[in-house]
Amino acid sequence: MPDREHNVVLLGAPGAGKGTQAKMLSNELTVPHISTGDILRGAVAAGTELGAQARGYMDRGELVPDELVIAIARERLAQRDCAQGFVLDGFPRTVAQAEALGEVMDELERDPLIAVNLTVDEDEIVRRLSGRRLCRGCEGIFHIDDEGVEDGGECPDPDCDGELYQRSDDRPEAIRERLQVYRRQTQPLIDYYGERGLLVNVSGMGGPEEIAAAVLAAVRGRG
């Protein structure tokens, strides 16, 4: 018997592991993992009319308007590979986008969304992000706690001798500012889904597999 339809919106602060969990969940449910960038790039690559409009904004370095993003999202979610569901990562970002997405779901006669909010302590997010080091050669990402790397050190990849560095926005003071911005922008969205009974909070503390199991249980538990 096929699994029921699972339409998931994944929410979480920078460093909460949202991208990793979105990929793991989509693999487990065998449904597409879709980000805002994927939606826009896919429409542009397909040469659709909406994609051509979006490309104009992107080529000028401008934000694609909400109405166009929603129209492209509708086009993507109506495709056959989304028939049993999808995992949205990074979209919607605002209550207005969430309301429009809800209308799209109604138009497509889809099952209700579930919004999974990954919750992680601020100090843990700062530890995760401030410990990241990037390689100037292979562009790999490493962590001082996992690989024992340090600024100016050599890339641990045996096939690369690039230098490691820390991004300026991965410094603790910058991370805490990013988290404040995230909370201001995203709390209304969390409240929106919570008021409609569509929100489930899942702890993002622990190992990736442990968190993935909790996310999967939360999603399937809403069936």
C-alpha positions in Angstrom: 0.0 0.0 0.0 1.6 3.4 -1.0 2.4 5.9 1.7 0.0 8.8 2.1 0.8 12.2 0.6 3.3 14.2 2.7 3.6 17.9 1.9 6.3 19.3 4.2 7.6 22.8 4.9 10.9 22.7 6.8 11.7 25.7 9.0 14.8 26.3 11.1 17.4 28.9 11.9 20.8 29.2 10.1 22.8 26.3 11.4 19.8 24.2 12.5 20.6 21.6 9.9 17.6 22.3 7.7 19.3 21.5 4.4 20.6 18.2 5.6 17.3 17.2 7.2 15.4 18.2 4.0 17.5 15.9 1.9 17.3 13.0 4.3 13.5 13.4 4.7 12.9 13.6 0.9 15.0 10.4 0.4 13.1 8.6 3.1 9.7 9.6 1.8 10.8 9.4 -1.9 9.5 12.8 -2.7 11.3 15.8 -4.2 13.4 18.2 -2.0 12.6 21.7 -3.4 14.2 25.0 -2.4 13.3 28.4 -3.7 16.5 28.4 -5.8 15.6 25.1 -7.3 12.2 26.3 -8.3 13.5 29.4 -10.0 16.5 27.7 -11.7 14.3 24.9 -12.9 11.8 27.3 -14.5 14.6 29.2 -16.1 16.3 26.1 -17.4 12.9 24.7 -18.8 12.4 27.9 -20.7 8.9 28.4 -19.5 7.2 31.8 -19.8 7.3 32.3 -16.0 11.0 31.2 -16.1 11.8 33.9 -18.7 10.1 36.5 -16.5 12.1 35.4 -13.5 15.4 35.3 -15.4 14.9 39.0 -16.2 14.9 39.9 -12.5 17.7 37.5 -11.7 19.9 38.9 -14.5 19.4 42.4 -13.1 20.3 41.1 -9.6 16.8 41.9 -8.3 14.6 39.9 -6.1 11.9 38.0 -7.9 8.5 39.3 -6.8 6.3 37.1 -4.6 3.6 36.8 -7.2 6.0 35.3 -9.7 7.7 33.0 -7.2 4.2 31.7 -6.1 3.2 31.2 -9.8 6.4 29.2 -10.4 6.0 27.2 -7.2 2.5 26.3 -8.3 3.9 25.2 -11.7 6.5 23.0 -9.9 4.2 21.5 -7.3 1.7 20.5 -10.0 4.3 18.2 -11.7 4.0 14.5 -11.5 6.9 13.8 -9.2 5.2 15.8 -6.5 2.0 13.6 -6.6 2.9 11.9 -3.3 4.3 15.1 -1.7 7.4 17.3 -1.4 9.7 18.8 1.1 10.0 22.6 0.8 13.2 24.2 2.1 13.5 28.0 2.4 10.0 28.7 1.2 7.7 30.2 2.3 9.6 32.9 4.2 6.8 35.2 5.0 3.1 35.0 6.1 2.1 36.4 2.8 3.9 33.7 0.9 2.4 31.0 3.3 -1.1 32.3 2.6 -0.5 32.2 -1.1 1.0 28.7 -0.8 -2.1 27.6 1.1 -4.3 28.8 -1.8 -2.1 26.9 -4.3 -2.5 23.7 -2.3 -6.3 24.2 -2.3 -6.3 24.8 -6.1 -4.3 21.7 -6.6 -6.6 19.7 -4.2 -3.6 18.6 -2.2 -3.5 17.3 1.4 -2.7 19.9 4.1 0.8 21.0 4.7 2.8 20.2 7.8 5.4 22.7 8.9 8.3 21.1 10.8 10.3 23.6 12.9 13.8 22.5 13.9 14.6 24.0 17.2 18.2 24.4 18.3 19.7 26.3 21.2 21.4 29.5 20.2 24.7 28.6 21.8 24.7 25.3 19.8 24.1 27.2 16.6 26.9 29.6 17.4 29.2 26.6 18.0 28.2 24.9 14.8 28.6 27.9 12.6 31.6 29.6 14.2 33.5 26.3 14.0 33.1 26.0 10.2 36.2 26.4 8.1 36.1 26.6 4.3 38.8 25.6 1.9 40.0 28.1 -0.7 41.0 25.3 -3.0 38.3 22.6 -3.2 35.6 24.8 -1.4 35.0 22.0 1.1 33.5 22.8 4.5 35.1 21.4 7.6 34.6 21.8 11.4 37.2 22.5 14.0 35.5 20.0 16.4 35.1 17.2 13.9 38.3 17.5 11.8 40.5 19.4 14.2 41.3 22.0 11.6 42.2 25.7 12.2 42.5 29.0 10.4 45.3 29.1 7.9 45.8 25.3 8.1 45.9 23.0 5.2 42.8 21.3 3.8 42.3 17.8 5.3 41.3 16.4 1.9 44.4 14.4 0.8 43.7 15.5 -2.8 43.8 19.2 -1.9 46.4 21.5 -0.4 44.2 24.6 -0.2 44.2 27.0 2.8 41.4 27.0 5.3 39.6 30.2 6.4 36.6 31.4 8.4 33.8 33.4 6.7 33.3 36.8 8.3 29.6 36.0 8.9 30.6 32.8 10.7 32.1 34.8 13.6 30.0 34.6 16.8 28.9 38.2 16.9 27.7 38.1 13.3 25.9 34.8 13.9 24.0 36.2 16.8 22.9 39.1 14.7 21.7 36.7 11.9 19.7 34.8 14.5 18.0 38.0 15.7 17.1 38.8 12.1 15.8 35.3 11.6 13.6 35.4 14.7 12.1 38.7 13.7 11.3 37.5 10.2 10.3 33.9 10.9 8.4 34.0 14.2 5.2 35.3 12.5 5.4 32.4 10.1 5.8 29.9 12.9 2.8 31.5 14.6 0.8 31.3 11.4 1.3 27.6 11.1 0.9 27.0 14.8 -2.5 28.8 14.9 -3.7 26.5 12.1 -2.6 23.3 13.8 -0.1 22.7 11.1 3.1 23.1 13.1 5.3 20.5 14.8 8.5 21.4 16.7 11.3 18.9 16.5 14.6 19.2 18.4 17.5 19.8 16.1 20.0 18.8 18.9 21.9 15.6 18.4 23.3 13.6 15.5 21.8 13.9 12.0 20.4 10.4 12.0 18.8 10.8 15.4 17.2 14.1 14.3 16.1 12.6 11.0 14.3 9.8 12.8 12.4 12.3 15.0 11.5 14.4 11.9 10.2 11.4 10.0 8.2 10.2 13.1 6.6 13.7 13.4 5.7 13.8 9.7 4.2 10.3 9.6 2.5 10.9 12.9 0.3 13.5 11.3 -1.1 11.0 8.8 
